[in-house]
Amino acid sequence: MKNGIDLLDRVGEVPVAGSVSKFIKQNLGILIGFATLLVFLSIFADNFLSWANMVNLMRSVSTNAILAIGVMLSIMLAGIDLTCGALVALSGVVAVLSLNNFGLPLPLAIVTGVIIGVVVGLLNGLVIAYTGIHPFVVTLAMQSICRGAAYLAAGGQPVTARNTAFTALGNGYLGPIPLPVVYMIVLFFLLYLLLNKTRLGRHIYALGGNPTAAKYSGINVVKVKVFVWAVSGLLSAFAGVVLASRMSSGQPTAGVGYETDAIAAAVIGGTSMYGGVGRAGGVFIGVLIIGMISNGLNLLHVNSFWQYVIKGIIIIVAVYFDMRKNKGNVRTGF
């Protein structure tokens, strides 16, 4: 019991971006990588630093940023969430169909799309918590279910959104800032508060760091797991609704491969695949790096297929360094 309590005490002492100096110290490695990439693209990619491209870059990374928050939380529990990409498609289709076919008011249609994600996330969390099946298997199976449901609901075709207020959700601006960027900033701020200012955030760190000690410290393991995957589902669904708004349609093919970008952003941002380690600021930088790679390669007229290759290499390298860092302190079990 004492060891578990000590673990909680140590977790509570971990600061996340409490000041500029702490932020730089904690994220020095990825900040160097970010700066190097920024300088390279500024020199070799025409118009990279233009305002129009910066706005386009931030808008384009917003979806991955929202997904990466949920994926980060699942990885912090030494798990994973592979459902997010398929949920993007399903929630977008459901929201648009709710408007078109069922005549629901806009707020209720949006809530309906988001609730789909919460339900799927709850199911993921409950199955993981009560059966002991590894999150990779559970969320991979749910990914297939959600993708199939999206195709079935849409009849295999994109569903056009005819509500102009709905399309403004993803295409509007708050002053000069696109609304999806506003959502992203608000959600990262809430993530920071969750991880650093709440008891539940401390429990996430503790459970990911040492599940056995956390359990004997009195942490409700089931509650934490269900919460994490439910939040991931909610965020995936919200990202799907916003993306459907941006594209003015719910598309069952949307979100393919999005889970890869979200995982890449999380691990680049310092989230340990062994659990117990994760920082909101680091993941945000990871999101920007992934977005800059895609944006920069497009500006350099590099074949888009190379993006898949590069992102795959990045994930392998990031996980390798995470393994080296945690060598001799590898935690197993879930």
C-alpha positions in Angstrom: 0.0 0.0 0.0 2.8 2.4 0.9 4.5 1.9 -2.4 1.3 2.6 -4.3 0.8 5.8 -2.3 4.4 6.9 -2.9 3.8 6.3 -6.6 0.8 8.6 -6.6 2.8 11.3 -4.7 5.6 11.1 -7.3 3.1 11.3 -10.2 1.5 14.4 -8.7 4.9 16.1 -8.7 5.4 15.7 -12.5 4.9 19.2 -14.1 3.7 19.7 -17.6 4.6 23.0 -19.3 4.1 24.9 -16.1 6.5 27.5 -17.5 8.3 28.2 -20.7 11.6 26.9 -19.3 10.1 23.7 -18.0 8.3 23.2 -21.3 11.5 23.6 -23.3 13.4 21.3 -20.9 10.8 18.5 -21.0 10.4 18.7 -24.8 13.9 19.6 -25.9 14.4 16.7 -28.2 11.2 17.1 -30.2 11.6 20.9 -30.2 15.0 20.5 -31.9 13.4 18.2 -34.4 10.5 20.7 -35.0 12.9 23.6 -35.4 15.1 21.7 -37.8 12.1 20.7 -39.9 10.8 24.3 -39.8 14.1 25.7 -41.1 14.4 23.1 -43.8 10.9 23.7 -45.2 11.3 27.4 -44.9 14.3 27.3 -47.1 13.3 24.7 -49.7 9.5 24.8 -49.8 8.1 27.8 -51.6 5.4 29.7 -49.7 5.7 27.4 -46.6 5.7 30.4 -44.2 3.0 32.3 -46.0 -0.1 33.1 -43.9 -2.4 31.2 -46.3 -0.3 28.0 -45.9 0.0 28.4 -42.2 -3.8 28.7 -41.9 -4.2 25.7 -44.1 -1.6 23.7 -42.1 -3.2 24.4 -38.8 -6.7 23.6 -40.1 -5.4 20.3 -41.6 -3.7 19.2 -38.4 -6.7 19.9 -36.2 -8.4 16.6 -37.0 -5.3 14.6 -36.2 -4.7 16.7 -33.0 -8.2 15.9 -31.7 -7.7 12.2 -32.4 -4.1 12.2 -30.9 -5.5 13.4 -27.5 -7.6 10.3 -27.2 -4.9 8.0 -28.5 -2.4 9.5 -26.2 -4.6 8.7 -23.2 -5.0 5.1 -24.2 -1.2 4.7 -24.8 -0.6 6.2 -21.3 -2.4 3.1 -20.0 0.0 1.0 -22.1 -2.9 0.4 -24.5 -3.9 1.7 -27.9 -7.0 2.9 -29.7 -7.3 1.8 -33.4 -11.0 2.7 -33.6 -10.5 6.4 -34.1 -10.3 6.5 -37.9 -13.4 4.4 -38.5 -15.3 6.5 -35.9 -14.4 9.6 -37.8 -16.3 8.1 -40.8 -19.2 6.7 -38.8 -19.9 9.8 -36.7 -19.8 12.0 -39.8 -22.2 9.8 -41.7 -24.6 9.6 -38.7 -24.6 13.4 -38.1 -25.4 14.2 -41.8 -28.0 11.5 -42.0 -29.6 12.8 -38.8 -30.0 16.2 -40.6 -31.0 14.9 -44.0 -33.1 11.9 -43.4 -34.5 12.4 -39.9 -34.8 16.1 -39.8 -33.2 16.6 -36.4 -32.3 20.1 -35.3 -28.6 20.9 -35.9 -27.5 20.7 -32.2 -29.3 17.3 -31.8 -27.8 16.0 -35.0 -24.3 16.9 -33.8 -24.9 15.3 -30.4 -26.2 12.2 -32.1 -23.0 11.9 -34.1 -20.9 12.4 -31.0 -22.9 10.0 -28.9 -22.0 7.2 -31.3 -18.4 7.7 -30.4 -19.1 7.8 -26.7 -21.0 4.5 -26.9 -18.3 2.8 -29.0 -15.6 4.1 -26.5 -17.6 2.8 -23.6 -17.9 -0.6 -25.2 -14.1 -0.6 -25.9 -13.4 0.3 -22.3 -15.8 -2.2 -20.7 -14.5 -5.1 -22.8 -10.9 -4.2 -22.1 -11.5 -3.7 -18.4 -13.6 -6.8 -17.7 -12.3 -9.4 -20.1 -8.6 -8.6 -20.1 -8.4 -8.8 -23.9 -5.6 -6.6 -25.1 -6.7 -3.1 -26.3 -5.1 -3.7 -29.7 -7.4 -6.7 -30.4 -10.5 -5.0 -29.0 -10.1 -1.7 -30.8 -9.0 -3.5 -34.0 -12.2 -5.5 -34.0 -14.3 -2.4 -33.2 -12.5 -0.5 -36.0 -13.9 -3.1 -38.5 -17.4 -2.9 -36.9 -17.5 0.9 -37.1 -16.2 1.0 -40.7 -18.8 -1.6 -41.8 -21.5 0.4 -40.0 -20.5 3.6 -41.8 -20.7 1.9 -45.2 -24.1 0.3 -44.3 -25.6 3.6 -43.0 -24.4 5.5 -46.0 -25.2 2.9 -48.5 -21.6 2.9 -49.6 -21.8 6.4 -50.9 -21.0 9.9 -49.6 -24.0 11.6 -48.0 -24.1 15.3 -48.9 -24.8 17.8 -46.1 -27.4 20.4 -47.2 -27.5 22.4 -44.0 -25.3 25.5 -44.3 -25.1 26.0 -40.5 -23.7 22.5 -40.3 -21.0 23.2 -42.9 -20.0 26.4 -41.0 -19.1 24.2 -38.0 -15.9 23.1 -39.8 -15.4 26.0 -42.3 -16.1 29.0 -40.2 -13.7 31.4 -38.5 -13.3 33.1 -35.2 -11.7 36.3 -36.4 -8.7 35.1 -38.5 -8.6 31.7 -36.9 -10.4 28.7 -38.4 -12.9 27.1 -36.0 -11.3 23.7 -36.1 -8.1 25.3 -34.8 -10.1 26.9 -32.0 -11.5 23.5 -31.1 -8.0 22.0 -31.1 -6.6 24.6 -28.8 -9.5 24.4 -26.3 -9.2 20.6 -26.2 -5.4 20.6 -25.6 -6.0 23.1 -22.8 -8.6 20.7 -21.3 -6.1 17.8 -21.7 -3.5 19.8 -19.7 -6.0 20.5 -16.9 -7.1 16.8 -16.8 -3.6 15.5 -16.5 -2.2 18.1 -14.2 -5.0 19.5 -12.1 -7.3 16.6 -11.4 -7.2 13.4 -9.3 -8.3 11.4 -12.3 -5.3 12.6 -14.3 -3.0 11.4 -11.5 -4.8 8.1 -11.6 -4.2 7.7 -15.3 -0.4 8.3 -14.8 -0.4 5.9 -11.9 -2.3 3.1 -13.6 -0.2 3.4 -16.7 3.0 3.5 -14.7 2.4 0.5 -12.4 -1.1 -1.2 -12.7 -0.5 -3.4 -9.7 0.6 -0.7 -7.3 -2.2 1.6 -8.6 -4.8 -1.1 -7.9 -3.6 -1.7 -4.3 -3.6 2.1 -3.8 -7.4 2.0 -4.1 -7.6 3.3 -7.7 -10.8 2.2 -9.5 -9.1 0.5 -12.4 -12.3 -0.2 -14.3 -13.4 3.4 -14.0 -10.2 4.8 -15.3 -10.0 2.5 -18.3 -13.6 3.0 -19.3 -13.2 6.8 -18.9 -10.1 6.9 -21.1 -11.6 4.9 -24.0 -14.9 6.7 -23.7 -13.1 10.1 -24.0 -11.1 8.7 -27.0 -14.4 7.7 -28.7 -16.0 11.1 -27.9 -13.0 13.0 -29.4 -12.9 10.7 -32.5 -16.6 11.3 -33.1 -16.3 15.0 -32.6 -13.4 15.1 -35.1 -15.6 13.1 -37.5 -18.5 15.6 -37.3 -16.1 18.6 -37.8 -14.5 16.8 -40.8 -17.9 16.0 -42.3 -18.8 19.7 -41.9 -15.5 20.7 -43.7 -16.2 18.3 -46.5 -19.9 19.1 -46.6 -20.6 15.4 -46.6 -20.5 12.3 -44.5 -18.1 9.8 -46.2 -17.8 6.2 -45.2 -14.3 6.2 -46.6 -13.2 9.1 -44.4 -10.6 8.6 -41.7 -8.7 5.7 -43.3 -5.2 5.6 -41.8 -5.9 8.4 -39.4 -5.1 6.2 -36.4 -1.5 5.9 -37.8 -1.0 9.7 -37.8 -2.5 10.0 -34.3 -0.2 7.3 -32.9 2.7 8.9 -34.6 1.9 12.3 -33.1 1.6 10.7 -29.6 4.8 8.7 -29.7 6.8 11.6 -31.3 5.4 13.8 -28.5 7.0 11.6 -25.9 4.1 9.4 -24.9 5.6 6.1 -23.8 4.3 2.9 -25.3 4.9 1.3 -21.9 2.5 3.6 -20.2 2.6 6.1 -17.4 4.3 8.9 -19.5 2.7 11.6 -21.6 2.6 15.4 -21.9 0.0 17.5 -23.6 2.6 20.0 -25.0 4.8 17.2 -26.4 1.9 15.6 -28.3 0.9 19.0 -29.7 4.4 19.4 -31.1 4.2 15.9 -32.5 0.9 16.8 -34.3 2.6 19.8 -35.8 5.6 17.7 -37.0 3.4 15.2 -38.7 1.4 18.0 -40.3 4.5 19.8 -41.4 5.9 16.6 -43.0 2.7 16.1 -45.1 2.4 19.8 -45.9 6.1 20.2 -46.8 6.2 17.1 -49.0 3.2 18.4 -50.9 4.9 21.8 -51.4 8.0 20.1 -52.6 6.0 18.1 -55.1 7.1 14.8 -53.5 4.9 11.8 -54.4 2.3 11.6 -51.6 2.9 7.9 -51.2 6.2 8.7 -49.6 4.3 10.2 -46.7 3.2 6.7 -45.6 6.8 5.5 -45.8 8.2 8.4 -43.8 5.5 8.3 -41.1 6.1 4.5 -40.7 9.8 5.1 -40.2 9.1 7.9 -37.7 6.9 5.6 -35.6 9.6 2.8 -35.6 12.3 5.3 -34.6 10.2 6.9 -31.9 9.2 3.6 -30.4 12.8 2.4 -30.6 14.1 5.4 -28.6 11.2 4.9 -26.1 12.3 1.3 -25.6 16.0 2.4 -25.1 14.8 5.0 -22.6 12.7 2.4 -20.7 15.2 -0.5 -21.0 15.3 -2.4 -17.7 12.1 -0.7 -16.6 9.7 -2.4 -19.0 6.2 -3.0 -17.6 4.1 -5.8 -18.8 0.4 -6.7 -18.4 -2.7 -4.5 -18.5 
